[in-house]
Amino acid sequence: MSQLTTRIDGPVAVIGDVHGQVDQLLVVLDRLERLPGFENRWIVFIGDLVDRGPDSKGALDVVCDLFLRHPKTTVICGNHELAMAGALGLLPTPEYANWEERWVRDYLSETTFTSFGVEHGDLAGLKASLNERHIELLSDLPWCVEHPQNLFVHAGLDPNTPFEMQIRILRERDFTLNRPPWLCSKTFVSSPSPRDCPVTVVSGHVQVPSVKIEPKRILCDTTGGNGGELSCVLLPERLVVNSGSNPDPQTVEADGSAGKSWWKFW
């Protein structure tokens, strides 16, 4: 796996927090692959592939396999990947961050250990169970993906800090930060974008009842790893594909509810 792409252009399918929910992920990917022009569409995972849900290992495997058959795929670091990679020593995080204890204690990581067949808390055993593809992926995740019309970042942006200052930090990935807010802050999810932000900010991190699409803000985590339907937003169309009973792309109304299917127009 080569270095993950951080600057993209063209049509995009952004997938919300997976959290080990492999069954839902496979449904969404199957539906995406049936769309006209799929081969030219970027797939962006918004972060949090692991923890909470039943099969973190399976989610990592699916994504690593997807890189091989669909090179226009990239992944953003979520707070759960940061915690896992920090705890396993895959990132240059400082000792005071204490990811070893925090990830095991606070991040609902039990299911991740179980999916690898390792006792919860056995960090050495888990690290030894990762294959080369897992390690390469977790060690290389960018904090954002840039697009001419959109910025993909796990939790969002600080509404009170200039856009250019934030984008510089996101590009550089400052691992000395104890809890990088662009990956970890819950308040950013409900905050507007900075006034000088030139693009639409797309994020996950906090579960919403259904995809929320506004002129400069899109929220796409509709499961939080707690069940329900995994969602994917198609851009620039601003249509939603999810793992529910309706296989067709749908519009999203102002209140966030699903509208009519647009499949017949594709």
TISEMAR-750145 format. One record per residue (C-alpha): residue number from 1; residue in one letter; x, y negated, z. Coordinates in pm, whole numbers, plus 32768, in hexadecimal, padded with zeros to 4 digits. Layout:
residues N
+-----+---------+------+------+------+
: num : residuo :    u :    v :    w :
+-----+---------+------+------+------+
: NUM :       a :    X :    Y :    Z :
...
+-----+---------+------+------+------+
END
This chain:
residues 266
+-----+---------+------+------+------+
: num : residuo :    u :    v :    w :
+-----+---------+------+------+------+
:   1 :       m : 8000 : 8000 : 8000 :
:   2 :       s : 8095 : 7EB2 : 7F95 :
:   3 :       q : 806D : 7D72 : 805B :
:   4 :       l : 7EFF : 7D17 : 807C :
:   5 :       t : 7E7E : 7C06 : 7F97 :
:   6 :       t : 7E2C : 7ABD : 8041 :
:   7 :       r : 7DCA : 79E4 : 7F16 :
:   8 :       i : 7CB7 : 7A5A : 7E2F :
:   9 :       d : 7BD3 : 79D3 : 7D20 :
:  10 :       g : 7A9A : 7A48 : 7C6E :
:  11 :       p : 796D : 7B09 : 7CF4 :
:  12 :       v : 7983 : 7B97 : 7E55 :
:  13 :       a : 78D0 : 7C97 : 7F2D :
:  14 :       v : 7914 : 7C4A : 809C :
:  15 :       i : 78C2 : 7D65 : 818E :
:  16 :       g : 786A : 7D20 : 82F8 :
:  17 :       d : 7905 : 7DBF : 842E :
:  18 :       v : 7915 : 7F38 : 83F5 :
:  19 :       h : 7975 : 7FAA : 8555 :
:  20 :       g : 79A4 : 8117 : 84F3 :
:  21 :       q : 784C : 8137 : 8454 :
:  22 :       v : 78C1 : 8207 : 8330 :
:  23 :       d : 776D : 8287 : 82C0 :
:  24 :       q : 76E8 : 8126 : 8291 :
:  25 :       l : 782B : 80B8 : 81E8 :
:  26 :       l : 781C : 81D1 : 80E9 :
:  27 :       v : 76B7 : 8172 : 808E :
:  28 :       v : 771A : 8006 : 8056 :
:  29 :       l : 784A : 8063 : 7F85 :
:  30 :       d : 777D : 8151 : 7EAF :
:  31 :       r : 7681 : 803D : 7E6A :
:  32 :       l : 7793 : 7F44 : 7E17 :
:  33 :       e : 7836 : 8034 : 7D24 :
:  34 :       r : 76EE : 8050 : 7C65 :
:  35 :       l : 76D9 : 7ED9 : 7C28 :
:  36 :       p : 7731 : 7E56 : 7ACD :
:  37 :       g : 788D : 7DBF : 7ACA :
:  38 :       f : 78F9 : 7E6D : 7C0A :
:  39 :       e : 7A59 : 7EA2 : 7B86 :
:  40 :       n : 7A8C : 7D28 : 7B75 :
:  41 :       r : 7A02 : 7CDC : 7CD1 :
:  42 :       w : 7ADE : 7CAF : 7E03 :
:  43 :       i : 7A7D : 7D6F : 7F3C :
:  44 :       v : 7AD4 : 7CB6 : 807D :
:  45 :       f : 7AAC : 7D5B : 81D1 :
:  46 :       i : 7A6D : 7C4D : 82D5 :
:  47 :       g : 7B21 : 7D09 : 83EE :
:  48 :       d : 7AD1 : 7DF5 : 8510 :
:  49 :       l : 7AE9 : 7F3F : 845A :
:  50 :       v : 7B32 : 7FED : 85A5 :
:  51 :       d : 7AA3 : 8022 : 8704 :
:  52 :       r : 7942 : 803F : 878E :
:  53 :       g : 78AF : 8112 : 8672 :
:  54 :       p : 78E2 : 8289 : 8646 :
:  55 :       d : 7A01 : 82AF : 854D :
:  56 :       s : 7B17 : 81AB : 8547 :
:  57 :       k : 7C08 : 82A0 : 84A4 :
:  58 :       g : 7B0C : 82E8 : 8395 :
:  59 :       a : 7AD8 : 8174 : 8355 :
:  60 :       l : 7C4F : 813F : 832F :
:  61 :       d : 7C62 : 826B : 8245 :
:  62 :       v : 7B43 : 81EC : 816C :
:  63 :       v : 7BE3 : 8095 : 8149 :
:  64 :       c : 7D3B : 8124 : 80FD :
:  65 :       d : 7CA2 : 8205 : 7FF2 :
:  66 :       l : 7BE8 : 80DD : 7F61 :
:  67 :       f : 7D30 : 8024 : 7F23 :
:  68 :       l : 7D93 : 813E : 7E38 :
:  69 :       r : 7C58 : 8147 : 7D63 :
:  70 :       h : 7BFC : 7FD5 : 7D78 :
:  71 :       p : 7D37 : 7EFD : 7D90 :
:  72 :       k : 7C64 : 7DC2 : 7DB7 :
:  73 :       t : 7C36 : 7E0F : 7F28 :
:  74 :       t : 7CB8 : 7D53 : 8054 :
:  75 :       v : 7C79 : 7D4B : 81CB :
:  76 :       i : 7C7E : 7C35 : 82CF :
:  77 :       c : 7CFA : 7C6D : 8430 :
:  78 :       g : 7BE8 : 7C7A : 8535 :
:  79 :       n : 7C1D : 7C5B : 86AA :
:  80 :       h : 7BFF : 7DD5 : 86CD :
:  81 :       e : 7D17 : 7E15 : 85D0 :
:  82 :       l : 7DEE : 7D0F : 867C :
:  83 :       a : 7DB5 : 7DB4 : 87CE :
:  84 :       m : 7DF5 : 7F13 : 874A :
:  85 :       a : 7F2E : 7EB4 : 8687 :
:  86 :       g : 7FB1 : 7DE8 : 87AB :
:  87 :       a : 7F74 : 7F05 : 88A0 :
:  88 :       l : 802A : 7FFD : 87C0 :
:  89 :       g : 8154 : 7F19 : 8785 :
:  90 :       l : 810D : 7EEC : 8612 :
:  91 :       l : 811A : 7D70 : 862E :
:  92 :       p : 8216 : 7C80 : 86CD :
:  93 :       t : 812E : 7C11 : 87E6 :
:  94 :       p : 81C3 : 7B86 : 8929 :
:  95 :       e : 81C3 : 7C4D : 8A6D :
:  96 :       y : 80D8 : 7B56 : 8B18 :
:  97 :       a : 7FC6 : 7BAB : 8A1B :
:  98 :       n : 7FAB : 7CFE : 8ACA :
:  99 :       w : 7EF1 : 7DA2 : 89A9 :
: 100 :       e : 7F43 : 7EFE : 8A2C :
: 101 :       e : 7E63 : 7ED0 : 8B59 :
: 102 :       r : 7D65 : 7DE5 : 8AC0 :
: 103 :       w : 7D15 : 7EBA : 898E :
: 104 :       v : 7CE2 : 7FF7 : 8A58 :
: 105 :       r : 7C14 : 7F44 : 8B62 :
: 106 :       d : 7B49 : 7E3D : 8AA8 :
: 107 :       y : 7B1A : 7E9A : 893A :
: 108 :       l : 7A3D : 7FD1 : 8943 :
: 109 :       s : 7B61 : 8091 : 88B1 :
: 110 :       e : 7AF7 : 81E7 : 8937 :
: 111 :       t : 7A63 : 824A : 87E9 :
: 112 :       t : 7BA3 : 81ED : 8733 :
: 113 :       f : 7C73 : 82D8 : 880A :
: 114 :       t : 7B6A : 83E8 : 87E3 :
: 115 :       s : 7B66 : 83C7 : 8668 :
: 116 :       f : 7CDB : 8415 : 8667 :
: 117 :       g : 7CB4 : 8532 : 875E :
: 118 :       v : 7D78 : 847C : 886E :
: 119 :       e : 7D20 : 8445 : 89DB :
: 120 :       h : 7CAB : 82E3 : 8A24 :
: 121 :       g : 7DCF : 820E : 8A97 :
: 122 :       d : 7EE0 : 82EC : 8A03 :
: 123 :       l : 7F80 : 81DC : 8932 :
: 124 :       a : 80B4 : 82A7 : 88D7 :
: 125 :       g : 7FDB : 83C9 : 8869 :
: 126 :       l : 7EFF : 82E8 : 8796 :
: 127 :       k : 8025 : 823F : 86EE :
: 128 :       a : 80B6 : 8394 : 8699 :
: 129 :       s : 7F67 : 83F6 : 85FD :
: 130 :       l : 7F60 : 82D1 : 850B :
: 131 :       n : 7FD2 : 8322 : 83AC :
: 132 :       e : 80B1 : 823F : 82E0 :
: 133 :       r : 7F88 : 819B : 8230 :
: 134 :       h : 7EDF : 8143 : 837A :
: 135 :       i : 801D : 80A9 : 8404 :
: 136 :       e : 8060 : 7FE1 : 82C8 :
: 137 :       l : 7EFD : 7F5A : 82C3 :
: 138 :       l : 7EEA : 7EFB : 8433 :
: 139 :       s : 8043 : 7E59 : 8428 :
: 140 :       d : 7FF8 : 7D7B : 82FD :
: 141 :       l : 7E9A : 7CED : 832A :
: 142 :       p : 7E79 : 7B7D : 82CD :
: 143 :       w : 7DB2 : 7A8F : 83A7 :
: 144 :       c : 7CF5 : 7A01 : 827E :
: 145 :       v : 7CB8 : 7A30 : 810C :
: 146 :       e : 7C9E : 78F9 : 8035 :
: 147 :       h : 7BBC : 78CA : 7F05 :
: 148 :       p : 7B77 : 7789 : 7E3F :
: 149 :       q : 7A13 : 777B : 7ECB :
: 150 :       n : 7A31 : 7841 : 800F :
: 151 :       l : 7B0C : 7883 : 813C :
: 152 :       f : 7AEC : 79DC : 81D9 :
: 153 :       v : 7B4F : 79E2 : 8349 :
: 154 :       h : 7AD6 : 7ACD : 8458 :
: 155 :       a : 7A3D : 79DD : 8557 :
: 156 :       g : 7A3B : 788E : 84A2 :
: 157 :       l : 7AE4 : 773C : 84CA :
: 158 :       d : 7AFD : 763A : 85DF :
: 159 :       p : 7A0A : 7523 : 857F :
: 160 :       n : 7AE3 : 7420 : 8631 :
: 161 :       t : 7C34 : 746B : 8593 :
: 162 :       p : 7C9E : 73FB : 8435 :
: 163 :       f : 7C75 : 7506 : 832E :
: 164 :       e : 7DD9 : 74F0 : 82AA :
: 165 :       m : 7E6D : 751E : 8404 :
: 166 :       q : 7D9F : 7657 : 843C :
: 167 :       i : 7DE7 : 76ED : 82E9 :
: 168 :       r : 7F5E : 76C7 : 8325 :
: 169 :       i : 7F46 : 7788 : 846B :
: 170 :       l : 7E6E : 7893 : 83C9 :
: 171 :       r : 7F66 : 78C3 : 82AF :
: 172 :       e : 808C : 78DD : 839F :
: 173 :       r : 7FE0 : 79C4 : 84A1 :
: 174 :       d : 805F : 7944 : 85EE :
: 175 :       f : 8073 : 7A85 : 86BC :
: 176 :       t : 80EB : 79C7 : 87F0 :
: 177 :       l : 7F84 : 7954 : 8826 :
: 178 :       n : 7EDC : 7A1A : 893A :
: 179 :       r : 7D84 : 7A1A : 8895 :
: 180 :       p : 7D8C : 7979 : 873A :
: 181 :       p : 7C37 : 78CF : 872E :
: 182 :       w : 7C08 : 7907 : 85B6 :
: 183 :       l : 7C00 : 7A7B : 8608 :
: 184 :       c : 7B6D : 7A78 : 8766 :
: 185 :       s : 7A8F : 794A : 87A9 :
: 186 :       k : 7919 : 7987 : 87BF :
: 187 :       t : 78CE : 7812 : 87BC :
: 188 :       f : 7966 : 77E6 : 8661 :
: 189 :       v : 785A : 78CC : 85D3 :
: 190 :       s : 7742 : 77DD : 8632 :
: 191 :       s : 7809 : 76A0 : 85E9 :
: 192 :       p : 7801 : 75D6 : 84A6 :
: 193 :       s : 7934 : 75CA : 83CB :
: 194 :       p : 7A26 : 74A7 : 83F9 :
: 195 :       r : 79AB : 736E : 834B :
: 196 :       d : 7AD4 : 7375 : 825D :
: 197 :       c : 7AA9 : 74E5 : 8203 :
: 198 :       p : 7A90 : 74FA : 8085 :
: 199 :       v : 7A0A : 765F : 8070 :
: 200 :       t : 7902 : 7746 : 8100 :
: 201 :       v : 797E : 77FD : 8236 :
: 202 :       v : 791F : 796E : 823B :
: 203 :       s : 7943 : 7A32 : 837F :
: 204 :       g : 78C8 : 7B54 : 8452 :
: 205 :       h : 792F : 7B9A : 85BC :
: 206 :       v : 77DB : 7B5F : 8663 :
: 207 :       q : 76AA : 7C2B : 860B :
: 208 :       v : 7589 : 7B73 : 8568 :
: 209 :       p : 7431 : 7C0E : 8524 :
: 210 :       s : 7460 : 7BE3 : 83AE :
: 211 :       v : 7557 : 7B3A : 82C6 :
: 212 :       k : 7553 : 79C1 : 82F6 :
: 213 :       i : 75A0 : 78F2 : 81C2 :
: 214 :       e : 75BE : 7778 : 81D7 :
: 215 :       p : 765B : 767F : 80E2 :
: 216 :       k : 77B4 : 7685 : 818E :
: 217 :       r : 7797 : 77B0 : 8279 :
: 218 :       i : 7750 : 7925 : 8252 :
: 219 :       l : 7737 : 7A24 : 836F :
: 220 :       c : 773A : 7B92 : 830A :
: 221 :       d : 775E : 7C72 : 8440 :
: 222 :       t : 7607 : 7D14 : 845D :
: 223 :       t : 7663 : 7E44 : 8532 :
: 224 :       g : 776E : 7DE1 : 862E :
: 225 :       g : 77C5 : 7F53 : 8630 :
: 226 :       n : 7680 : 7F98 : 86E7 :
: 227 :       g : 75C1 : 803F : 85CD :
: 228 :       g : 74D8 : 7F9D : 84D4 :
: 229 :       e : 7529 : 7F52 : 836B :
: 230 :       l : 7682 : 7EE9 : 82F3 :
: 231 :       s : 7671 : 7DBA : 820C :
: 232 :       c : 7739 : 7D39 : 80E7 :
: 233 :       v : 7714 : 7BE1 : 8048 :
: 234 :       l : 774A : 7BB5 : 7ED2 :
: 235 :       l : 77E9 : 7A6B : 7E6E :
: 236 :       p : 77AF : 7989 : 7DB4 :
: 237 :       e : 7654 : 7A21 : 7D8F :
: 238 :       r : 760A : 7A0C : 7F06 :
: 239 :       l : 7551 : 7B56 : 7EFB :
: 240 :       v : 7561 : 7C65 : 8004 :
: 241 :       v : 75A0 : 7DD9 : 7FE1 :
: 242 :       n : 7572 : 7EAA : 811B :
: 243 :       s : 7565 : 8013 : 8189 :
: 244 :       g : 73EB : 8013 : 81BC :
: 245 :       s : 72D8 : 80B6 : 80F4 :
: 246 :       n : 72D5 : 7FB0 : 7FDC :
: 247 :       p : 73FF : 7FF4 : 7EF8 :
: 248 :       d : 73DD : 7EB1 : 7E32 :
: 249 :       p : 7486 : 7D5E : 7E6E :
: 250 :       q : 7398 : 7C75 : 7F22 :
: 251 :       t : 7373 : 7B02 : 7F56 :
: 252 :       v : 7382 : 7A73 : 80B5 :
: 253 :       e : 7275 : 797E : 811F :
: 254 :       a : 72B7 : 7846 : 81ED :
: 255 :       d : 725C : 7901 : 832C :
: 256 :       g : 7356 : 7A14 : 82DB :
: 257 :       s : 7255 : 7B1B : 827C :
: 258 :       a : 727C : 7BE9 : 8141 :
: 259 :       g : 71BE : 7B6E : 8013 :
: 260 :       k : 7172 : 7C0A : 7EC4 :
: 261 :       s : 7259 : 7CF8 : 7E0E :
: 262 :       w : 7322 : 7C69 : 7CEE :
: 263 :       w : 739B : 7DB5 : 7C62 :
: 264 :       k : 72C2 : 7D97 : 7B28 :
: 265 :       f : 737F : 7C5C : 7AC5 :
: 266 :       w : 74D4 : 7D02 : 7ACB :
+-----+---------+------+------+------+
END
